[in-house]
Amino acid sequence: MMYIRNFPRTLDRYIIREFLGPFFFCVIGFTVILLSGLLFQLSDLIFVKHVPAATVGRMLLYKIPGTAVLTLPIAVLFATLLSLGRLVQDSEVTVMRGSGIAFPRLIAPVILLGLAVSAVTYWASEEVVPWANHQYENTLRRIVFTEGIPVVQENVFFHGGEDRYFYIGEVSTKTNELHNILVYELGDRPFPNLITAKTGMFQDNVWVLFDGISQELDEEGFVKYETRFGRLEIITEQEAEVFLGNQRTTDEMNRRELKDHIERFQRGGLKVPSFVVDYHMKLALPMSSFIFALFGAPMTLRSRAGRSFGVALSLVVLLFYYVAVSVSRSLGANEVLPPLLSAWIVNVIFAVIGLWLIVRSDQLR
């Protein structure tokens, strides 16, 4: 009787050991492969731009957290299909189920491991990856800045001093000209003053904007008055290099920081659907580890091919998942789908299919 009571726990430990081997192998292997590709690109900085090898090595270290986070969901899928696929191939799953253990109970440790990896991925994506990405990008910006290329990057947010925030849509490296400029002047008002300009440039602590509109909003967020200008100068005390540390892409922000930027845009009456989609994606993508475990576990019952089936199915699932995520994100950014739906729809579809397969799993023998 004691053996029967302990059997499920013993089985859990056995399945966990089977899972952890390929999981850590995939995490390390894919991380090394992706970093090797990055190192090949960074080597140009050493041999062409004569950047010190220590600086390039530090940049490579900054990319490790983001690369590892990217490989975690992939590793969960591979580990799920390889470990359970091996048990199915060797008929061990048949024996376990013959002992009275339902398939949903049998795969419970794999599902819980997937959920745990999702939690770790989300924590790292919020606390570690944005900081590491920011350090990497700042190092690269300083290298670019020394060559005289414009200090301001496109599609980034940054603080311009005196409660003023900038967003630059496009940067022309040949003419040093900025395009599609948005400036938010917060002050003590509930809504910011909003300045938009088609073109501009930054020289000697002065922002020079051309062909734009300046709007002041009242306490309810309506336009109080609007002024068009041909040329507008904004003088700041900050040196050009200070902007290097202030510029941030969405990959350099966690959800809280990105939400703050989105709210600044929305207070100015502007829609930023692409940033709203990225905000929701920062939670949806870490959940992919759990989704892959939920989807992959019952798929192992569909074949007796073992490891070869697991590898092939992993590649197919990853292709469909990430292509679908890219398409849904594009639909959300272009306002075809609501941002929340575009970020989560692929996860929901895979989760529903996975749950349906698990419910029907005990019908397969």
C-alpha distance (Angstrom), angle and dihedral (degrees) to the residues before:
residue distance angle dihedral
M1 . . .
M2 3.83 . .
Y3 3.81 89.8 .
I4 3.81 91.5 51.1
R5 3.83 91.5 50.3
N6 3.81 92.3 48.9
F7 3.79 94.5 43.1
P8 3.83 97.1 89.1
R9 3.82 91.5 49.2
T10 3.79 91.7 48.4
L11 3.78 88.3 48.9
D12 3.83 91.0 50.6
R13 3.80 91.2 54.0
Y14 3.79 90.7 47.7
I15 3.81 93.4 51.6
I16 3.81 91.8 45.1
R17 3.82 90.4 54.0
E18 3.80 89.8 49.4
F19 3.81 89.7 50.6
L20 3.82 99.6 45.2
G21 3.81 95.5 56.1
P22 3.83 98.1 62.0
F23 3.83 90.4 32.5
F24 3.81 95.4 61.6
F25 3.80 91.2 37.9
C26 3.81 90.3 55.8
V27 3.82 94.0 44.3
I28 3.79 92.5 52.3
G29 3.80 94.8 38.4
F30 3.79 97.8 48.6
T31 3.81 92.2 41.8
V32 3.80 91.3 53.5
I33 3.82 91.7 46.6
L34 3.82 93.7 50.2
L35 3.80 93.1 44.7
S36 3.80 90.3 48.7
G37 3.79 89.1 57.8
L38 3.80 90.2 49.1
L39 3.81 91.5 47.8
F40 3.79 89.1 54.7
Q41 3.82 88.8 56.8
L42 3.81 94.1 43.4
S43 3.79 91.8 51.0
D44 3.81 87.2 75.6
L45 3.79 87.9 66.2
I46 3.81 89.6 59.8
F47 3.80 99.9 43.5
V48 3.80 101.5 30.0
K49 3.79 105.6 29.3
H50 3.84 95.8 27.6
V51 3.80 94.5 -128.0
P52 3.84 112.2 168.3
A53 3.79 113.5 -96.5
A54 3.82 89.8 -127.9
T55 3.81 90.2 59.8
V56 3.79 92.0 49.8
G57 3.81 89.9 47.2
R58 3.80 89.9 52.7
M59 3.80 90.3 50.1
L60 3.79 89.3 52.5
L61 3.82 90.5 52.4
Y62 3.81 90.3 51.6
K63 3.82 89.6 57.8
I64 3.81 94.9 53.1
P65 3.85 96.5 84.1
G66 3.80 93.9 49.5
T67 3.80 92.3 45.0
A68 3.81 93.1 47.3
V69 3.81 91.3 49.7
L70 3.80 88.8 51.8
T71 3.81 92.2 52.8
L72 3.82 97.3 47.0
P73 3.84 96.9 79.7
I74 3.80 90.5 43.5
A75 3.79 90.2 51.3
V76 3.82 91.4 50.0
L77 3.80 91.2 54.3
F78 3.81 93.5 46.8
A79 3.80 92.5 45.3
T80 3.81 92.5 48.2
L81 3.79 94.7 50.3
L82 3.82 95.7 39.7
S83 3.81 97.8 45.3
L84 3.80 98.1 42.4
G85 3.81 91.0 36.4
R86 3.79 89.6 57.6
L87 3.80 90.9 50.1
V88 3.81 90.7 50.0
Q89 3.80 92.5 47.3
D90 3.82 92.4 51.8
S91 3.83 90.9 46.4
E92 3.81 90.9 -118.6
V93 3.80 90.6 127.0
T94 3.82 88.9 54.0
V95 3.80 90.5 53.5
M96 3.81 92.5 46.9
R97 3.78 92.4 49.7
G98 3.80 89.5 45.7
S99 3.81 87.6 57.5
G100 3.79 89.2 63.6
I101 3.81 100.8 -94.7
A102 3.80 113.2 134.1
F103 3.77 116.6 -133.4
P104 3.86 94.0 -117.2
R105 3.82 88.5 56.5
L106 3.79 91.1 45.3
I107 3.82 93.7 56.7
A108 3.83 94.7 40.9
P109 3.85 94.2 103.3
V110 3.82 90.8 52.2
I111 3.82 91.4 50.7
L112 3.82 91.2 48.1
L113 3.81 91.0 48.5
G114 3.80 89.2 52.1
L115 3.80 89.9 51.5
A116 3.81 91.0 48.5
V117 3.80 91.4 50.8
S118 3.83 89.1 50.0
A119 3.81 89.8 53.6
V120 3.82 91.9 49.8
T121 3.81 90.6 46.0
Y122 3.80 92.1 51.9
W123 3.81 92.3 48.3
A124 3.81 92.0 49.4
S125 3.82 91.4 45.0
E126 3.80 90.1 54.7
E127 3.80 103.2 37.2
V128 3.81 108.7 25.2
V129 3.81 112.8 19.4
P130 3.85 98.9 56.3
W131 3.81 91.3 50.9
A132 3.82 92.7 46.6
N133 3.82 92.1 46.5
H134 3.81 90.2 49.5
Q135 3.80 91.6 52.0
Y136 3.80 90.7 49.0
E137 3.81 93.8 48.3
N138 3.81 92.9 45.3
T139 3.80 90.7 52.7
L140 3.80 90.0 49.8
R141 3.83 91.2 46.6
R142 3.79 91.4 53.6
I143 3.80 90.3 51.0
V144 3.80 90.8 50.1
F145 3.82 91.9 43.7
T146 3.82 92.3 58.0
E147 3.81 88.4 60.2
G148 3.79 92.8 58.1
I149 3.80 96.6 -109.0
P150 3.83 112.5 143.0
V151 3.80 112.7 -75.0
V152 3.80 92.1 -141.8
Q153 3.80 117.4 83.0
E154 3.76 125.7 -153.8
N155 3.81 124.8 -108.9
V156 3.82 94.4 19.1
F157 3.79 135.5 116.8
F158 3.78 123.4 -133.4
H159 3.78 141.5 166.6
G160 3.81 112.4 -110.8
G161 3.81 98.4 -169.4
E162 3.82 131.3 -98.6
D163 3.83 94.6 55.1
R164 3.78 89.5 -56.3
Y165 3.81 123.3 136.2
F166 3.79 128.0 -167.8
Y167 3.77 135.3 -157.7
I168 3.82 120.5 -173.8
G169 3.79 117.6 -162.9
E170 3.80 98.9 -167.5
V171 3.80 138.5 6.4
S172 3.80 124.0 -156.8
T173 3.81 107.1 -148.7
K174 3.81 93.0 -168.0
T175 3.81 97.5 54.9
N176 3.85 99.8 23.5
E177 3.80 86.0 -126.0
L178 3.80 124.6 147.0
H179 3.80 122.9 -144.7
N180 3.82 134.2 -162.0
I181 3.79 97.5 14.9
L182 3.80 124.1 -171.9
V183 3.82 122.0 -169.4
Y184 3.81 124.6 -172.2
E185 3.79 119.0 -163.9
L186 3.79 106.0 -169.0
G187 3.81 107.1 180.0
D188 3.82 118.8 153.9
R189 3.80 94.7 -47.4
P190 3.81 123.2 107.3
F191 3.81 89.6 -124.7
P192 3.82 126.5 39.3
N193 3.76 129.7 -119.9
L194 3.79 106.9 -108.9
I195 3.79 125.1 -145.1
T196 3.79 121.6 -176.1
A197 3.79 126.0 -178.0
K198 3.78 133.7 178.0
T199 3.82 94.1 -142.9
G200 3.79 140.3 5.2
M201 3.79 147.3 143.5
F202 3.79 140.7 -139.1
Q203 3.82 119.0 -130.1
D204 3.80 132.8 156.7
N205 3.82 97.5 -12.5
V206 3.81 91.9 -47.4
W207 3.78 128.7 111.3
V208 3.79 109.2 -151.4
L209 3.81 112.9 -163.5
F210 3.80 126.4 -170.8
D211 3.80 134.2 -160.8
G212 3.77 99.4 2.8
I213 3.80 148.8 134.7
S214 3.81 129.2 -119.7
Q215 3.80 117.3 -156.7
E216 3.80 131.1 -173.3
L217 3.80 117.1 -159.5
D218 3.79 125.9 -150.3
E219 3.82 126.2 -132.5
E220 3.80 91.4 -81.8
G221 3.81 94.8 51.0
F222 3.81 97.4 -104.5
V223 3.79 121.6 131.9
K224 3.82 107.2 -93.0
Y225 3.77 94.5 -173.5
E226 3.78 137.8 -17.4
T227 3.79 129.9 -148.8
R228 3.79 129.1 -170.1
F229 3.77 119.8 -149.0
G230 3.78 137.4 -173.0
R231 3.81 94.5 -157.1
L232 3.79 131.0 10.9
E233 3.82 128.5 178.0
I234 3.80 122.8 -155.1
I235 3.80 113.5 -169.1
T236 3.81 117.8 -153.7
E237 3.80 131.7 -177.9
Q238 3.79 92.3 -139.8
E239 3.79 120.8 103.3
A240 3.77 118.6 -127.7
E241 3.80 93.9 -106.6
V242 3.81 90.9 57.9
F243 3.79 88.4 69.1
L244 3.79 88.9 63.6
G245 3.79 90.7 72.8
N246 3.80 93.8 42.5
Q247 3.79 98.9 53.1
R248 3.80 115.3 97.1
T249 3.77 134.0 173.9
T250 3.80 120.0 -155.7
D251 3.83 88.2 -96.7
E252 3.81 88.1 60.7
M253 3.80 94.3 54.2
N254 3.77 133.3 70.3
R255 3.79 121.7 -137.6
R256 3.81 94.0 -89.1
E257 3.80 93.7 52.3
L258 3.79 93.0 44.1
K259 3.80 90.5 49.6
D260 3.82 90.0 53.8
H261 3.80 90.7 53.8
I262 3.80 92.4 46.6
E263 3.81 90.7 51.7
R264 3.82 90.6 51.8
F265 3.79 89.8 54.9
Q266 3.78 93.2 45.5
R267 3.82 92.4 48.7
G268 3.79 85.9 57.1
G269 3.80 90.0 54.1
L270 3.82 95.6 -108.3
K271 3.78 126.7 132.3
V272 3.79 117.0 -135.9
P273 3.82 103.7 178.8
S274 3.81 94.6 162.9
F275 3.80 91.4 58.1
V276 3.80 92.0 45.3
V277 3.81 89.1 52.9
D278 3.82 90.3 49.9
Y279 3.81 88.9 50.2
H280 3.81 91.5 57.0
M281 3.82 91.5 40.1
K282 3.80 89.5 60.7
L283 3.81 87.1 69.9
A284 3.80 99.9 31.1
L285 3.82 97.4 53.4
P286 3.84 96.2 52.6
M287 3.82 87.3 53.7
S288 3.81 89.5 62.4
S289 3.83 90.5 88.9
F290 3.80 90.3 61.9
I291 3.82 91.1 42.5
F292 3.81 92.1 51.2
A293 3.81 91.6 50.9
L294 3.80 90.9 48.0
F295 3.79 92.6 47.7
G296 3.80 99.6 37.4
A297 3.81 101.0 47.3
P298 3.83 98.2 67.8
M299 3.82 91.3 39.7
T300 3.82 89.5 70.4
L301 3.81 90.0 70.6
R302 3.80 90.3 64.2
S303 3.79 95.9 72.7
R304 3.80 142.0 32.4
A305 3.80 93.0 -154.9
G306 3.81 93.2 102.1
R307 3.79 119.0 -165.1
S308 3.80 96.9 4.5
F309 3.80 89.5 54.8
G310 3.81 90.1 47.8
V311 3.80 94.0 52.7
A312 3.80 94.0 45.5
L313 3.81 94.0 45.9
S314 3.82 91.4 46.8
L315 3.79 91.2 56.7
V316 3.80 92.6 47.3
V317 3.82 93.5 47.6
L318 3.81 92.6 47.2
L319 3.80 91.2 49.6
F320 3.80 93.7 50.6
Y321 3.82 93.9 41.9
Y322 3.79 98.9 50.5
V323 3.81 94.2 39.5
A324 3.81 88.5 51.4
V325 3.82 91.0 47.7
S326 3.82 90.8 51.3
V327 3.81 91.8 49.6
S328 3.81 94.0 46.5
R329 3.81 91.4 47.7
S330 3.80 89.8 51.9
L331 3.80 90.4 49.7
G332 3.80 90.2 51.5
A333 3.80 94.2 45.8
N334 3.82 89.4 52.2
E335 3.83 91.7 46.9
V336 3.80 94.5 -115.6
L337 3.82 88.3 122.1
P338 3.81 128.7 26.0
P339 3.84 109.9 -96.5
L340 3.81 94.9 -117.0
L341 3.80 92.6 49.6
S342 3.81 93.9 45.9
A343 3.82 90.8 52.5
W344 3.81 96.1 48.5
I345 3.80 106.7 28.2
V346 3.82 95.5 90.8
N347 3.81 92.3 48.6
V348 3.80 90.4 48.8
I349 3.81 92.9 50.8
F350 3.82 93.4 49.0
A351 3.82 91.5 44.6
V352 3.81 93.2 50.7
I353 3.80 91.5 49.0
G354 3.80 90.5 47.4
L355 3.81 93.6 49.8
W356 3.80 90.8 47.0
L357 3.81 91.1 52.0
I358 3.81 91.3 48.1
V359 3.81 91.9 51.1
R360 3.81 89.8 51.7
S361 3.82 94.4 40.3
D362 3.80 96.8 96.9
Q363 3.80 89.5 57.2
L364 3.83 87.8 66.6
R365 3.80 114.9 77.7
